[in-house]
Amino acid sequence: MTPLVAAILTLPVLQTLGFMTTLVLPLAAPVMIEELDLDPAFVGLYSGLLFLPAFFSAMSCGGFIRRFGGLRVGQFSLIVPGLCLILSASGSIALIMLSAPILGAAYALCTPTSTHILARFSPPRLAPLIFSIKQTGVPLGGILAGVAVPFLVLRDGWESAFLVMGGLCVAYTFALQPFRAGFDSDRDPAHRQSMAGFQTMFRRVLRDRRLRLLAITVFAFVGVQTSFATYFVLYLVDRVGVSLQDAGLVFSLSQGVAIFARILWGWLGSGLVSARLLLALLGLFMSGGAVALTLFSAAWPLAGIAAVGVVIATTAMGWHGLVLGEVSRMAPPEEVGGMAGGVLSFGSLSAMAYPALFGVVLGVTGSYSLGFYIAAVPALVAGLFLLSPGGAARVGEEPA
């Protein structure tokens, strides 16, 4: 088996289980809120804490990848969230909230490390397609969580969902070990990590106009993605009157379609259509989908609700391969993982800010619609700017 084939087969599973860890609580929330007597805004607070340290984790991961290797850091990004889920099954609110930032900091390493590994073996021209295939693990994680978590919650209680999903992460961490020698052959054990690496990458992203625009785009798009992932199921159950099982199935369906959409966007972005145009269109459609969520009512058919969910999932969860392809094209081989982390760290800021702000808005006003509007506007602005001559001059251009 060639290294490229091995990476394509193993890394999407890493992404699947990693992303799944961030969805267990939001999907179990309707039952947890009732049993533990919590306010719905608790979900937003949890998600905010989840990604609080992720910005720093992703921004500074380059040194750790160079020293320990991409796969070793990837294993860390999976086993720590798995253990956090297992501990959270205790039902202690303090422990659940304490585990959230630890889980988020570790999960933030998942995409940069897998990107570093795959960039070593991928032909540059096919990078958007191959990275998109890798990133199909994210919607696969949504499918796994959307089907399994409600099933486990309704059958054995919400605690079982945390235990089973956490156990899967721990098991796969050890299953990856045979690939370490090949994937981490480029590591430098003598490399030293310091805060200077964080500062250097932060300045680099802000000063390079191409990286800066990508980072801003990521921030806006992740806002829609995390608002949808965090509140969609709760919104359907709490306000639209959909059962938890049906809401989970709709969420899973949207993730399933997103798998094919990611591959399609990656294929189109591998020379057929510019990354700038694709990212712009995705921004416009995800913004429209977020607004459409606010129109839901008990009179809506489940098929209509699912159609809106599909639009959001295929756009707000389908852009990652395009961005990673652009980053891999700009970065020296040894810096791909670190630079990907630098750009994606702005997504971690967004993933922290949007659900927390959504939770505050929900707690104060009781309105889900206002939260979805807040997510829609920046994505719309990003999409329009990417269509403008100024945006066209910054994304998709050749490196200086």
Secondary structure as the mmCIF struct_conf table of DSSP 4:
data_model
#
loop_
_struct_conf.conf_type_id
_struct_conf.id
_struct_conf.beg_label_comp_id
_struct_conf.beg_label_asym_id
_struct_conf.beg_label_seq_id
_struct_conf.end_label_comp_id
_struct_conf.end_label_asym_id
_struct_conf.end_label_seq_id
HELX_RH_AL_P HELX_RH_AL_P1 PRO A 3 GLU A 35
TURN_TY1_P TURN_TY1_P1 LEU A 36 ASP A 37
TURN_TY1_P TURN_TY1_P2 PRO A 40 PRO A 40
HELX_RH_AL_P HELX_RH_AL_P2 ALA A 41 LEU A 50
TURN_TY1_P TURN_TY1_P3 PHE A 51 PRO A 53
HELX_RH_AL_P HELX_RH_AL_P3 ALA A 54 MET A 59
TURN_TY1_P TURN_TY1_P4 SER A 60 SER A 60
HELX_RH_AL_P HELX_RH_AL_P4 CYS A 61 PHE A 68
HELX_RH_AL_P HELX_RH_AL_P5 GLY A 70 SER A 88
TURN_TY1_P TURN_TY1_P5 ALA A 89 SER A 90
HELX_RH_AL_P HELX_RH_AL_P6 ILE A 93 TYR A 107
TURN_TY1_P TURN_TY1_P6 ALA A 108 LEU A 109
HELX_RH_AL_P HELX_RH_AL_P7 CYS A 110 PHE A 121
BEND BEND1 SER A 122 SER A 122
HELX_RH_3T_P HELX_RH_3T_P1 PRO A 124 LEU A 126
HELX_RH_AL_P HELX_RH_AL_P8 ALA A 127 GLN A 135
TURN_TY1_P TURN_TY1_P7 THR A 136 THR A 136
HELX_RH_AL_P HELX_RH_AL_P9 GLY A 137 ASP A 156
HELX_RH_AL_P HELX_RH_AL_P10 TRP A 158 ALA A 175
TURN_TY1_P TURN_TY1_P8 LEU A 176 LEU A 176
HELX_RH_3T_P HELX_RH_3T_P2 GLN A 177 PHE A 179
HELX_RH_AL_P HELX_RH_AL_P11 ARG A 180 PHE A 183
TURN_TY1_P TURN_TY1_P9 ASP A 184 ASP A 186
TURN_TY1_P TURN_TY1_P10 PRO A 189 ALA A 190
HELX_RH_AL_P HELX_RH_AL_P12 MET A 195 ARG A 207
BEND BEND2 ASP A 208 ASP A 208
HELX_RH_AL_P HELX_RH_AL_P13 ARG A 209 TYR A 235
HELX_RH_PI_P HELX_RH_PI_P1 LEU A 236 VAL A 240
HELX_RH_AL_P HELX_RH_AL_P14 LEU A 244 GLY A 269
TURN_TY1_P TURN_TY1_P11 SER A 270 LEU A 272
BEND BEND3 VAL A 273 VAL A 273
HELX_RH_AL_P HELX_RH_AL_P15 ALA A 275 LEU A 293
TURN_TY1_P TURN_TY1_P12 THR A 294 LEU A 295
TURN_TY1_P TURN_TY1_P13 ALA A 298 ALA A 299
BEND BEND4 TRP A 300 TRP A 300
HELX_RH_AL_P HELX_RH_AL_P16 LEU A 302 ALA A 316
TURN_TY1_P TURN_TY1_P14 MET A 317 MET A 317
BEND BEND5 GLY A 318 GLY A 318
HELX_RH_AL_P HELX_RH_AL_P17 HIS A 320 MET A 330
BEND BEND6 ALA A 331 ALA A 331
HELX_RH_3T_P HELX_RH_3T_P3 PRO A 333 GLU A 335
HELX_RH_AL_P HELX_RH_AL_P18 VAL A 336 THR A 365
HELX_RH_AL_P HELX_RH_AL_P19 TYR A 368 LEU A 387
BEND BEND7 SER A 388 SER A 388
HELX_RH_AL_P HELX_RH_AL_P20 PRO A 389 ALA A 392
TURN_TY1_P TURN_TY1_P15 ALA A 393 ARG A 394
BEND BEND8 VAL A 395 GLY A 396
HELX_LH_PP_P HELX_LH_PP_P1 GLU A 397 PRO A 399
#
